[in-house]
Amino acid sequence: GDPLVLVASFGLKIDKNEWIPAFTSPDSDKLHDAAGIYTSVASTVNKGSEYDSAFKAVQVFHTFKNFKQAVAFDAMIQAKQPPFDAVAEITDNFQGQTYEVISDTNFPEYFPQA
């Protein structure tokens, strides 16, 4: 089936260099694996986006095996269930949305040339 993606945006109250090791830790990998996540990507959000936070904004993309897993993981985050109770303390204006990818289109003319 088509991949399911959870996109989460939030202001990060701590330095991203402090957050990244926690996001990529073995415990985080176990949590992601148990939730059915097979790809995770994180990036800072450029100024000028519609996202609003007093802190530097981050987006995280998680790809799941099925819709049920994506919705369950988002619900766990929104309910601030452990370990997301601790995550809530370092984030601001958390927003999550689940999407189903139904078409994949590339625009190579916009990619940097080697």
Phi and psi in degrees as a GROMACS rama.xvg file:
@    title "Ramachandran Plot"
@    xaxis  label "Phi"
@    yaxis  label "Psi"
@TYPE xy
-74.8015  146.115  ASP-2
-68.2093  150.908  PRO-3
-108.882  134.874  LEU-4
-124.978  130.778  VAL-5
-103.184  120.949  LEU-6
-107.049  121.235  VAL-7
-116.857  132.566  ALA-8
-119.769  139.725  SER-9
-162.298  153.985  PHE-10
-81.8122  136.524  GLY-11
-102.971  116.016  LEU-12
-77.2834  -12.0834  LYS-13
-115.418  166.408  ILE-14
-63.4367  137.378  ASP-15
-59.2465  -30.3566  LYS-16
-70.0634  -17.9846  ASN-17
-85.4066  -32.4962  GLU-18
-79.4041  -38.6025  TRP-19
-55.8977  -45.7756  ILE-20
-60.3146  -32.9904  PRO-21
-70.4381  -39.7464  ALA-22
-66.2869  -30.4041  PHE-23
-106.503  14.0013  THR-24
-73.1641  161.852  SER-25
-57.9165  -37.2586  PRO-26
-64.4458  -40.5904  ASP-27
-65.3199  -40.7047  SER-28
-59.9763  -41.8416  ASP-29
-62.9669  -43.6361  LYS-30
-61.2561  -46.021  LEU-31
-63.4254  -44.6662  HIS-32
-60.356  -44.2243  ASP-33
-64.9453  -27.5912  ALA-34
-85.4418  -5.0043  ALA-35
87.9503  14.2482  GLY-36
-82.0786  128.173  ILE-37
-115.25  -5.54312  TYR-38
-147.188  136.815  THR-39
-134.279  135.924  SER-40
-136.576  136.59  VAL-41
-129.476  145.432  ALA-42
-155.743  153.671  SER-43
-76.7588  156.052  THR-44
-100.259  132.447  VAL-45
-70.2199  146.204  ASN-46
-60.4257  149.257  LYS-47
98.5838  -9.25432  GLY-48
-74.4483  169.975  SER-49
-81.0379  -6.41725  GLU-50
-72.372  139.36  TYR-51
-123.376  122.711  ASP-52
-157.318  150.352  SER-53
-76.0021  -10.291  ALA-54
-112.256  163.618  PHE-55
-58.7216  125.579  LYS-56
-84.9459  144.959  ALA-57
-128.539  146.685  VAL-58
-121.85  139.537  GLN-59
-121.577  132.999  VAL-60
-114.401  124.052  PHE-61
-117.713  134.111  HIS-62
-107.673  129.13  THR-63
-112.493  163.15  PHE-64
-77.4607  -28.6553  LYS-65
-153.871  165.784  ASN-66
-63.2229  -40.585  PHE-67
-58.0236  -42.5763  LYS-68
-64.3124  -42.5084  GLN-69
-64.0888  -44.7703  ALA-70
-66.0729  -40.8959  VAL-71
-64.4524  -40.724  ALA-72
-67.0344  -43.3054  PHE-73
-61.473  -41.9012  ASP-74
-63.2928  -38.0797  ALA-75
-64.1379  -40.0626  MET-76
-66.6707  -48.6927  ILE-77
-62.5585  -33.6876  GLN-78
-81.642  -3.40588  ALA-79
57.2046  38.2035  LYS-80
-72.8422  146.99  GLN-81
-53.6334  138.15  PRO-82
-88.9346  9.60088  PRO-83
-77.8943  -8.4205  PHE-84
-65.5218  -39.5582  ASP-85
-72.3341  -35.6376  ALA-86
-63.8008  -37.2232  VAL-87
-60.0626  -29.2776  ALA-88
-71.6634  -23.3071  GLU-89
-108.994  7.55643  ILE-90
-121.371  158.575  THR-91
-132.891  138.176  ASP-92
52.8311  52.631  ASN-93
-67.0647  129.051  PHE-94
-133.496  129.93  GLN-95
-129.175  145.004  GLY-96
-145.472  135.539  GLN-97
-101.117  134.039  THR-98
-128.045  150.564  TYR-99
-106.591  126.773  GLU-100
-81.3498  117.222  VAL-101
-110.121  -13.3981  ILE-102
-151.922  142.359  SER-103
-119.626  117.249  ASP-104
-126.752  131.969  THR-105
-108.294  147.107  ASN-106
-123.777  80.5064  PHE-107
-60.1711  -24.3356  PRO-108
-65.5922  -17.3796  GLU-109
-95.4948  -6.67253  TYR-110
-81.7927  144.266  PHE-111
-61.4758  142.36  PRO-112
-91.507  140.709  GLN-113
